[in-house]
Amino acid sequence: MKKKIIVILAIMISILIFGAIAYKAPYMLPHEVLEPIRFLRDFQQEFTRTAERNVGIPLKAQTVDSTFMIEEFVTGLSQPTTMTFMGNDILILEKNKGTIRLIKNGQLQTEPVLDLSVSNTNEQGLLGILGIDSTVYLYFTEAKNDGDIALGNHIYKYKWDGSKLFDPKLVTELPSKSLWHNGGILVADSDKNVYAVIGDQTSTNSPLEKYRILQNYQSGELDDTGVIIKVGLDESITKPRDTSNPMDHYYAMGIRNSFGLAIDPITGHMWDTENGPELYDEVNLVLPNSNSGWVKILGPSQGKSTDLTLTDHFEYSDPEFTWELTVVPTALIFPVSPQFEKYNNSLFVANCLGDIYNFKLNQERTAFVFNDEHLSDLVSNKIIDNEDKTILEPMTEIIFGSNFGCITDLKFGPDGALYIVSLSDNIIYKMYKK
């Protein structure tokens, strides 16, 4: 009897340990174990949502603007990251599978248009897509086979004919030395110059033991990490660090981790979101040759001595907005759609907690303006509530939407609607005028 009890206890403890690892540290589990877990989770999630729709349970996703409707535009995706419009069609990425899916006439097509081999643990995988005319750029953590060790974060250029991606060309090779901080967002300016962001590659399970010069340390190589890269600047050399002057390839440096880039269509200025460690998430105006300050400065510098590197080439400026506690900001976009005309002087910023913020721009579109005195110092400060918990100041003035899950992309479509990609919900939501 004792032996049976011991065996049962051992099994229960093993299950608890396995569950804790799967939840807290999935990178410790082999790919063969992770994939069934992901499949079961996604299947259960889609089954639940289908049941809810059939019985008329309203969406949790909502907006404070009652003139807009929200619907589940496409469901049944698998960890979608970013999307791009190709005419009226959509190409959407599935992070861990390495598959690019086509949405045609509002319908998700059954077969992928392309299946790539990706290393897909934590923040690795199929990460960024950008369509320009009939050219499509893809940023992904390439591997020999799905789930294998990363070969690097690579950016390829493809041709698109309306039904398939073909003629791949490797244009930029970036490192992938960590399971975290791989970046992946792609953006283009009005002249069709392409930019990509990559994080500092220094975090849990990284072989990099210390920060380097691009993280504002006084030593270390220029290793193409923690930067916004000018994609394909030198077609003869795909690794910027191998060129005679790597800094010519860097639009900005000193970036810890980012999931958002956007170009203001009015001014042409670039903006980004940046994730702090456990505090000081940021929204930044990123002018050419910017230094975002990591690892020496988090949030506003408050007049402290900066002691930054490469100051002859890169210039530091404070964030345009900071959260003193992390909210995991991700995608950002400028509303220029006729349907969103009242927000034409705003910047929408999403996060991985399901929120969309509405930041009102000043006349020059270089900073934010607030009515709330709590936000006018450009910081959402931490405070102690009535239960002695540390929380952020109220952000009622800037909340535009909520309950969208972990948002990884925002895009306006040719129809003027806002499309919202949710990694955690496996959904593309659609917001449009009633």
Buried (B, 14 or more C-beta within 10 A) or exposed (E): EEEEEEEEEEEEEEEEEEEEBBEEEBBEBEBEBBBEBBEEBBEEBBEEBEEEEEEEEEBEBBBEBEEBEBEBBBBBBBBBBBBBBBEEBBBBBBBBBBBBBBBBEEEBEEEBBBBBBBBBBBBBBBBBBBBBEEBBBBBBBBBEEBBBEBBBBBBBBBEBEEEEBEEBEEBBBBBBBBBBBBBBBBBBBEEEBBBBBBBBBBBEEBEBEEBBBBBBBEEBEBBBBBBBBBBBBBEEBBBBBEBEEBBEBBBBBBBBBBBBBBBBEEBEBBBBBBBBEEEBBBBBBBEEBBBBBBBBBBBBBEEEEBEBBBEEEBBBBBBBBBBBBBBBBBBBBBBBBEBBEEBEBBBBBBBBBBBBBBBBBEEEBBEBEBEEEBBEEBBBEEBEEEEEEEEBBEBEBBBBBBBBBBBBBBBBBEEBBBBBBBBBBBBBBBBBBE
